[in-house]
Amino acid sequence: MVADEPDLTRLRVDRQRKLAEALPEHGQALVLLGVSNVKYATGARVVAADYGRTAKWRNVAILIDGDPVPHLWTWQPEGVPGDHPADHVHDGLDLTTDDGAMALVSFVAEVGADTCLLDEWTMPLHRMWEGERPGDALPLLGPAKLVKTADELACIRRAQQINEEAMAEVQAALRPGIRATDLSAVFLRRVAQLGAHANTLDPIWQVMPDRIDRGPHTVTGDVVYPTVTTDRILGEGEVIWVDTGITWEGYDSDFGRTWVVGRDPSTPERDRFTRWRDVCDRVLDVVKPGATGADLTAAARQGEERTPWLPHLYLSHGIGVDLAEAPLIGTDLGPEFDEATVLQPGMVLVLEPVIWEDGEGGWRGEEIVAVTDTGWEPLSSFTYEGWT
């Protein structure tokens, strides 16, 4: 189901076809400002260290009904795929200004698109838009992104391979006396060497608390995760939850494990890992087309007194051009939402149960799988050396 190597041209054509086929049911134009949404529609990269904060220099895409290729406004032509038609590439728009916003609105009016969908507003765009306001783009974008093609799955797997290879080097560098920020330096250097196109998630090296009253804790009285990385010096015997993510060809990866600084895990720590592994195995036993999110949460909870994931997060999330996207399973949206989530071939699940007991501590990790016609296949492959 997963391609050996992604065909990036075919990948872009398939994504644009999905959007073009869905558009007439919703409107005459799809206007995209969100970084990941423009990336999905065009394949264009924002060449920046932190492209999530480049509001002024963001790419903009507009798909017009009847035209299979989106128009793209960009400040960085070097990030545009070579096969994107030249007459569909325009100079960047600054949508933080009235002039930039008016240029976008004028283009939509000139192509005769009376009904539009939009994923994000800027204040100038909100002021300049005349006539009927655009509808929400999510009902179109959500289903398009939900089921991945073989090429998309291959991109996710390659992104994960880069992430895991870099984390193997970080794990080898972990020792008492090292600063958490030094681990970030090792990671960021290595992912750049391996060809990552962006760092998606600020690396997390969180020393895991073993008691709620030692803090910090959430407003619901639970253990906090994640916390911001600092230059804290890591001490011998500390248990850390690690989490990293990079982007390759527009697709994200997600790595999570529990490591111990400078010693082997204790027997109780290994026991908590075994419980975590059992939760994952029970969930994977029911992962197949037609299973619901409620089936997965029921399997995870079987035999557990405490819900085996953090209540302010989820049992599982999807991944693609966003680090966390649908399907979201085990959220505070409740059991009816989980029941309405039905697995299909091509969906991707990042399983991240957490085993944690007040006064004892716990274990957290992440595994990525793709739903197949008959079950699932792994997209992650990092070992559990030292815990089994």
N, C-alpha and C positions, 0 to 999 in steps of 0.2 A: 504493500500500500504506500509506503514511503519511497520516493524516488531515490536512486543511488546518489545522483547529483541533480540539483535543481536546474531546470531550464528557465532562466530568469525572464527571457522574452515571453515564453509561453505563460509563465506565472502572471506577468503584468496583463497580458491579453485576457487571461481567464478572469482576473479580478475586474477588469474594465467591462468585460461582457456581463458579469453578474450585476454590476451597477446599472449598465445600460438597459438590460432586460427588465430590471425591477423599477426603473424610473417612471415609465408611463403610468403606472398604477398609482403613483404618488404626486406627480407634478411634471412640470416642463423643464426644470433646471434643478441641479443639485449643487449647492454652494458650500464649499468645504474650507474651513480655516484651521481646524484642529491639526496639530502636527502629524499624529498617527493616521488620521483620516486622509489627509492629502498624500501622505506616503503610500497608503493603501491604494488610492485611486490612480496615482501617477508613477510610483516608484522613485520619485525624486527625493534626494537626500538633502537635509540641511547640514552643511558642513560646518559644524560648530561644536565646541567642547560641551556645551549644555544647551542643546537645541530646544529644550522644553521651556526656556525662559527668553527666547528670542522673539518676543511679541512683535516688535517693530519690523523685524526682517523675516517674518514667517512667510512660508509658501502659501499660495492660495490656488485652489482648483475649482473649476466650474464645469460640470458635465451638462450638456444640452441634449434634450430628447432628440433622437435621430442622428446624433453624432457619436460614434463609439469611443472617441478619444477625448478626454477632458482637456480644456484649456488650462494652462499652468502659468501663474505669475510667480517669478522667483528672482531673488537677489543674487543667487549663486548658480549660474548656468552650468558650472562644473559638476553639480549634483544631479543634473537632469539625465535620464537614460538616453543613450545615443540614438535609440530608435523612436523617440518621441517626436512627432512631426514638428518641424521648425515653425510652421505657421500657427501652432498651438502653444508656443512658448513666448511669454511676454515679460517685460521688465517688471521688477517687484513693485508691489503696492504697499504703502504704509497705511494700514487700516487704523492706526492710532491718530490719524489726521482726517479732517473733513474732506480734503482733496482726494486722498486715497480712497476713502469710503465712497465718495461720489463717483469716482471712476469705476468702481465695481458695480454700483447700482446702475450706472449708465450702460455698462456692457450688458447687464441682464435685460434692461429695457430695450436695447437695440436689437437683441436677438429674438425679441418677442415672447419672452418667457413670463407669462402672467402669473403662473403658480410655481412657487419655489420651495425647496427644502434648504435648511441652514443648520449647521451643527454648532456654531458659536457666534456670539455677538461681540462687537466692540462698541463702546459708547458712540463714537462718530458714525459708525455704520447704522446704529439704531436711530440716530438723529437724521441721517441722510436718506434712509429708506422711505420711499413714497409708495402709496397704494397699498395693496394687500400684503400683509406681513407674511414672511416665509413660515412654513410649518417646520416641525422638528424632523431632522434628518435621521434620528436614531431608528425609527421603524424600518427604514430602508437599509441602513448600514449594519444594524445588528444581525439580521439573518444572513447577509452577505459574508460577514466575517466569521460567523459561528462555525461553519463546516469548512475545513481546510482541504485544499487540493494536495496531491502527492508532492508537488513542488514546494508548497508552503510548509508541509511537514518536514521536507528535507532541509529547508532553511532553518527551522526551529532546531532540528537535530544538530546541524552544523554549529549553530550559535551555542547550543548546550555543550558540544564537544570543546569549543574554545574556552568556555567558562570553566568546565571541569579540569581541563589541562592546566589552566592558570591556578585553579584552587589546589591542585596537587602540589604545585610549587609553594603556595602559601602554607599549606599544611606542613611541608617539610621545613619551612622557616619558623614555624610556631615554637616558641620556647619561653620559659620564665625570663622576665626582664625586657621583653620586646614591647614596644609601644603598639597600640592598636592601629594608629595611623601608619606605622611602618608596614604592617600587613597590607593596608590599602595600597601603599606604594608598590609593594611586590606584585600585587594583583593587577593594578592598572598598567604597570610596565609590561607585564607578560601578555595581557589581552591585546595590547597594542601591537606587540611583536607577532602575535598569532593572527592578526588581521581583523580584529573586531572593529566595527565602524563607529561605535559609540558605547559609552558606559551608561547603562540604563538606570541602575540603582546604586546610590552611594553605599559602598561596602559596609556591612554591619558585622561587628564583632562584639556582641552583647554578652557581658558576664551575667550568667543566669542566676537570679536570686533563688534561694531555697526557702525563703519565708516571705509571706505577704507583708508582715509588719516591718520588714527591713526596707521595703519600698524600692523603687516607686511602684505605685499600683494604679489601676484604672479607676474611673469614677464608679464602676460597678464592683470594685473591690477585688479585681483579678490581677494576675501578673501582667506587667507591661511588656509588650513586644511590638515593634522594635524600638530601640533607643538610639540616639545619635552617637556615631563614633567620635571619640575624643583621642587625645594623646595619652590616655591612661596606660600605665605600665601594667602588663598582665603578669599575675603572680602564679607561682607553682601551685598546681592542684585546682585552679579555677576552671569552671566549666563554662564554655562560651557557645552561644548560638550564633552561627554564621549565616549570612544571606548575601548573595551577589547576583547581578544580572547585567548582561551585555547585549548589544544588538549587532546582528550580521545580516546584510542585505535587507534591512528593514524589519527583521524578525527577532524577537526577544528570547532570552534564556532565563532560567531561574534556578539557583543553586541554594540548597539549605542543608545543613548538617549540624551536629553537636560534637564539639571537640573538647578534650581535656588538656590543660596546659601542663606539660612536663611530667606526666605520669600515666600509667595505664588506668582504664576505667575500673572502678570498684565493682564488686558483685551486685550491689543494689542498683548501680548505674547501668550495668549490663541488663539487669532485669527490666528496667524501665525501657531500654532500647528494645528488648524482646517484645514487650507489650506494644510499643509503637509499630514494630514490624508486623505483629499480629493484626493490628488495626488495618494497616495497609493491605495485608493479604486478604482480609475479610472483604474489604471494599473492592479489591480487584477481582475477587471471585464473582461479583455480581455486575461488573462492568461489561456491558454488551449493548448492541442496539436494542432500543425499546425499554431498557431499564430507566428508572426515574431517579432524580436527585434524592428523593425520599428513600429509595431502595439503598442508595449509598450511605446516607446518614444512619439508617436503621442498622446496616451491617457494621458501621463504625462503632455504634453505641453498644452493640451486643456484648454483654458481660462487663461493661464499664460503669462504675458508679458515677464518675464525673464525665461530662461530655468531652471526648478526646480530641478537642481542638479549642483554640482560644476563642471565646465567645464574641470578641470584638472583630474577629476575622472570619474564617470559614474553614470548612473541611477541605474544599477544593475550589480552584478557580481555573479558568481557561488562560491561554497565552497565545500571542500571535504578534501583530504589530503593536500591541499594548502588553505591558508586563502582566497585568491582571485584567482579563476581560471575560465575557460570558463563555461557558456557563459558570455561574457562581452558585455553589452548593454548600448548604449549612450556614447561611447567613442569618442575620436577625430579621430578614423578611418573612421567615417562618415556614412551617411545614407545607402550607398550600403552595408557596412559591417553589419549593423543592419538588413537590409532586408534579408540578406543571413543566418541569425541566425533563425532557425526554432525550436520552442519548441517541446520537446518530453516528454512522461511520464518518470519520473525518474530524470529529470533535476532539479537542485536546484537553486533558485534565492534568492539573498540577495538584497532586495530593500533598497536603501538609498538615496531617494530624499532629497533635502535641500531647504528650503524656507528662503531666506535671502535678505534683502533690505538695501542698503546703507543708513545710518542714522537711521535705525530702529533696525537692528539685525535680528535674525531669529531662525529657529528650524531645528534640524537634528535628525534623528533616523534611525534604521535599523530593518527590518522584514525579516525572513527567511521562505520561502515556498518551497514545493516540487510540481512539476507538476504531476498531476494524469491523468488517462484516460479521465476524463471529465472536469477537471479544476485544482484545487490546494488544498493543505492542509497545515496548519501551522506547522513549526518546532520550532518556538519561541513563547513565551507566556507571556512575562513580561508586566505588566500593564502600563497604562498611568495615574496613580493616581496623582491628583493635576492639571491635564491639561484638563480633560473632564468636 
